[in-house]
């Protein structure tokens, strides 16, 4: 297709965002449901210790995601830009090389976690009560990392190839299977937390197989063995673009380690309890990510529009797309705040019965740590906008900002304020990061002439 005839460069932006972002939103929403569904069934069947175990294992998501995004975002963005320039063969080279790197990364991450699982459990903040649950869960979910990497990166390429509905089908199939197997393994078969982990992995395997099947009929062109070759040039171009998202995930991993450690330490010194604080924060975080993932999905869905129009030098459409993405992020943040204020007890009951200070701390976490969550969506929208216009340095600055600010605040404030210091770090970081991100994006867009 000639780039001048491509609807990405001429069709109404609102309609295109609806076409590309809605499947992307549902896809990322389905991905977040992997963890949330586990949390709900584990909480109902095992209780708050099971919830705490999934909180301890949660940083694994960022460990795997850091390397996955390094290759998936980089290959997808370069694929979009090459298509925008009318260079189809180069686009296929980026797609094939990205898939090869994703396969290598998934296997590496899985082996790393399996070799050092006990060390990871301790590092991620497990209390003595939580340790056996977390150890079992982490050992099993690590087996799914190669399939998770292929699904995450492959669906990005599938959307960029013009098949957002099939990308959605890949993600939804795995989540639906995970949901069914979670119930079967935890209740009728009574397999405990191991059953939840096995259900997650089986869902990821199905999604990965569907992604692999699509690659046999890639719409942009037939992927041959030569396209899967990895060269130094391709690695450099892919990783330079993917570095922003990757470093963000790495920073989120570090932040979660510090946060879990702070919750364990200062929760134990408070009236709530260490395991209770971990479980409560984990539940609220999963609910928050359910909303936050839709903003991530929308910003990812906007990448083909911004990337193509940047390649075609149609800069006004790039700015207009970013503006609509910001509006969506604010709307989602406002809705989440409303849910936390109006339905806190109903939300908590989804995750099982309360114990000790679990429910009391969960309510404080919703209302205090998530106070300015309406600003949280500024980060992924700004980061993806910078990546899409090939300003990876700006994207890196934005992607690292919130995690680094949170780490610094978590290392300082709780020393003087205890558990209250942990809670206040959320809104302070959200405000500071949103202001900085707006400044960086505004300056970058002014340079697009």
N, C-alpha and C positions, 0 to 999 in steps of 0.2 A: 504494500500500500504506500502511495506517495505521501510524504509527510504533510503536504499541503491539503490532502484530502482526509487526513486522520481527524476523527471527531475530537480528540484530545486538544487539538489546536483551534477548533472552531465552534463546537457545540456549547450550549449554555453551561456555565460552570456548576450551577446548582444541580442540574440534572446529572451531570457527569459525576459529581461528588456522591449523589444518591446511588448511582450505578456502581461506583467503585468502592465507596466508603461503607455502605451498608453491609455487603458481604464481608468486607474486612473487619468491620465492627463485630459482626456475629462470629467471625472466625476467632478473633482475639478473645471475645467473650466466652466462646466455647473452650478456648485454651485455659482461661482463668477458672472455668468450672471444673477442670480436672482436679485442681487442688481443693476447691470449695466443696464439691460433691463428696470427696474423701472426708473433709472436715465434718460435714453434716452427719454422714453415716457413722464415722468414728465417734463423734461426740454422742450420738444417740445410743450407740452400742457399748462403747468403752468408757466414755465419760471425759472429764476435763484433762486427765493424764494423757489420753489419746490425742486430744486437741493440742496439748502442749508438745507432744512428740512431732506432730506435723509442723508446728511452729519452728521447732528446732531443725527439722529437715528442710524448711522453706528456703534457706539460703542456697540449697543445691540448685534451685530454679535459676538463680542468678549466676552461679558457677557455670552451668551449662549454657545459659543464655549469653554470657559474655563472649564466649568463643563462637557460638552460633551466629550472633548478630554481626560479628566481625566479618563473616563470609556471606551471610544471607543479604543483609542490607547493601553491602558493597557490590555484590554481583547484580542484585535487582536494580539498583540505581544506575549502575553503568550500562545495564541492559536497556533501561528506559532511555537514557541519553543517547546511546548508539542508535536506537530505533528512531529517536527524534531527529537525528542527523541523517537518517536514511541508510545507515550502514548495517544491514541485516546480518551479515556474516560475522561481524565483530560482536553483535549482540548475542549470537549463538555461542560464540567463544566464551563470553562472560557467564552465560547460563551454565554451560558444561563445566567450566573450571570451578564455579561456585558450588555445584553439586558434589564434585570430587572433594573439595576442601571440607564441605559439611560432613561427608561420610568419614573422613579421617578424624575430624574433630570429635564427632560423636563417640567413636570407638575409644579414642584417647581419654576422654572425660570419664567414660564408663569404667575403664580399667583403673584409672587413678582413684576414683571413689571406692571401688571394690577392694583395692589394695590397702587403703588407709581409712576404712569406715570408722573404727573406734576413735581414731584421732579426730575425724571430722565431727563426730557426735559430741565429743568434749569441747572442741573448738566452737561449735555452734551454740553452746550455752545450755546443754542438758543438765538438769538436776539429777540427783541420785534416783528419785522416783521415776523420772521420765526416761532415763538412759536405756533400759531394755526395750521399750516401745520404739524409741527413735532408732536404735541400732537395727532392729528388724526391718523397719520401714525403709530406711535409707539404703540398706543392702539390696533390697528388691527393686526399688525405683531406679537405682543406678543402671540396671539392666536395660532400661528403656531409653537411655540417652541417645544411642545412635538413631533410633526411630524418631525420637523427638526432634533431633537436629534436622533430619531429612524433611520432616513435616513442616517445621517452622520455616526453613529456608525455601523448600519446594513450593509451598503455597504462595510465598511472595512472588516467585517467578511465574507461577501459574496465573496470578492476578495480572502481573505485568504483561503476560502473553495474551491477555484479552479474555480470560476465562474466570472471572471472579466467582461465578456461581459454583464452578467445580471446586475451586479452592475452599469455598464454604462447605461443600459436601464432604470434602476430605476431613476437615476439622470436626464437623458435626457427627460424622459417623463414629469417630473414636470416642467422642464425649458421650454419645448415647449408649454405646456399648459399655463404657466405663460405669455409667449410671446403673445400668441393668446388672452388671457383674458385681458392683459394690453391694447392692441389696442382696444378691444371691450368696455371695461369699461371706458377708458379715452376719446375715440373719439366718436363713435356712441352714447354711453349711457351717456357721459359727467358726470361721477361720481367723477371727481377730484382725489385728492391724495388718498382718501379712496378706489377708484377703483383699484389703483395700489397695495395697501396693500392687499386687498381682493384677487387679482389675485395671489400674491405671496403665500399667505396662502393656496389657493386651489391647487396650484402646489405642495406644500409641502405635503399636505394630500395624493395626488395621489402617490407620490414617496414612502411615508411611507407605504401605503397599499401594494405596490408591494414588498417592503422589507419583510413585515410580511408574504406575500404569500410564499416567498422563504424559510422562516424558517420552513415551514411545510414539506419541502423536502430537508433538509440540506444534502449535499453529504458526509461529514465526518461521519455522523451517525444521527440517529433519535434523535431530541431534545425532551426529555420528561419533565414532570413537575419537576422532581428532579434536572434536569440540571439548572433550573432557580432559584434554591435556592441560597441565598446570605449568605455567612459565613464571619466571621471576617478574616479568613485566605485568602479567595478569594479577599475580599476588599483590604486587605493589599498588596497582590501581584499585583492586577490590578492598584491600585492607585500609587504604587511605580514606576511602569513603565510609567503610564499616566501622572505623575506629571510634567514631562518636558514640554510636549505640553500644559498642562493645565496652568502652570505658565506663559508660553509664551503668551497665550491668555489673561490671567489676566494682565500681564504687558502691552500688546497691548491695553487693555481697559484703563489702567491708562495713557498710553502715548497719546491715542486719546483724553482723557479728557483734558490733559494739552495742546495738540496741538490745539484742538477746542477753548479752552479758550484763548490761545495766539493769534490765528487768529482773534477771535472776538475783543479782546482788542486792539492789535497793528494794526489790519486792520482798526479799527475805527479811530485810530490816524494817519493813513496814507492817501494818496490820493485815495486809492482803496475803502475803506468802509468795515465794519465788515461783513455784510451779503454777500457782493461780494467776500470777501476773503474766507469765509466758503464755498460758492458755488464752487468757482474755485478750491480750494484744494480738495474738494470732488470729482469733476469730474476727476481730474488728478489721484487721489488715486484709483478710480474705474478702470481707464484704466491701471494703474500700476498693480493692483491686478489681472487683466485679464492675464497679462504676468506672474506675480509672482505665481499665482495659478497653472500654468503648472509645475513650479519647485517643488511646494509642492506636486502636484500629482505624479510627477516622483519619488520624494524621498519616498513617501508613497508606490508607486508601487515597489520600491526596497526593502521595508521592509520584505516581505516574503522571498526574496532571502537571505538577510543578516541574518535575524532571523533564518531561517532553517539551513544555513551553519554554523552559530555560534553554534547552538545546536548540529550539527553533527561534530563540531570541524574542519571544513574545512575553515580555516581562510584566506587563500589566495583568495578564492572566495568572501569573505566578503570585503576585501580591493579592489579587482578589480571592484566590483559592485559600491563601493563608488567613485572610480576614474571616472567611466563613468558618474555617477550622477553629479559630479563637472563639467565635460566638458559640460554637457547639460545646467547646470545653467548659465555658462558663455556665452554660445551661445544665450540663451534667453535674458539675460541682454544686450548683444550687439545689438540684434534685437530691443529691446524696446528703447534703446538710439537712434538708427537710426530713428525709427518712430517719436519720439519726436522732432528730429532735422529737419526731412524732411517734415513731415505732421502735424505740430501743429494746423494750422487753420482748416484743414479738420477734425481733431479729435474733436475740440471744437464745430464745427457746428453740429456734431451728437447730441449734448446735448442742442440744442435750441439756440436762439438768445442771444447776449451779452447785458450787461447793465452796465453803469458806468465803474468802473475799473475792472470788472469781467474778461474780455478777457486779458487785460494787465497783471493782476496778475497771471492768469492761465499760460500764456506763461513763466513768470519768474519761476513759480513753476515747470514746466516741465524741464526747462534748468538749474536751480540752485539747487532746493531741490533734484531733481532726477539725479544729475550730475554723481554720481558713482553707479547708480542702477545696473551696471554690476556685482558688488560685493554682491548685496543683497541676491542672491540665495545661498550663502555660508551658511547662517544661517539654513534654513530648512534641507538642505542636511546633515550638520554636526549634527544637533539635532537628526534627524531620524537615522543616523548611530550609534550614541551613545546609543539611546534607543534600537535599534535592537540587540546590543551586551551586553545588560543588564548592562549598565553603566549610570543609571538614574541621578546620581549626575553630571556627565559631561554634560548630556543632559540638566539638569536644568540650569547649568552655562551658556551654550551656548544660551538657549532659552530666558533667561532673559537679556542677555547682551545688545542687541541693544535697547530694550525698555528703560532700565535703563539709558543708555548713552544718549538717546534722551531726556528723562525727565530732566536729569541734565542740558543738554545744553539748553533746552527750558526755564528752570527756570533762567538761567544766561545770555545767549547772548542777548535775546531781550531787557533786561533791559538797555543795553548799545547801542544796534544797532537798536532797534525797529523792524519793519517788516523784515529788512534785516537779523537780527539775527535769526529769525524764518527760513528763507530760507537756511542759511548756515549750520544749524544743520544736514540736511539730508546727505550730502556727508561726513561730519566729522564722523558721527556715522557709516556709511557704511564702511569706511576705517578701523576704530578702531576695529569694531566687526569682520570683515573678518579676520584680522590679528590674533586676539585672538582665533577665532574658529579653524583656521588652526593649531595653536599651540596645542590646546587641543586634536584635532582629531589625529594629527600626534603622539602625545605622547601615546594616548590610543591604536592606532594600533600597535605601536612598542611592546606593552606588549602582543599582541596576538601571542603566539608561539605554 
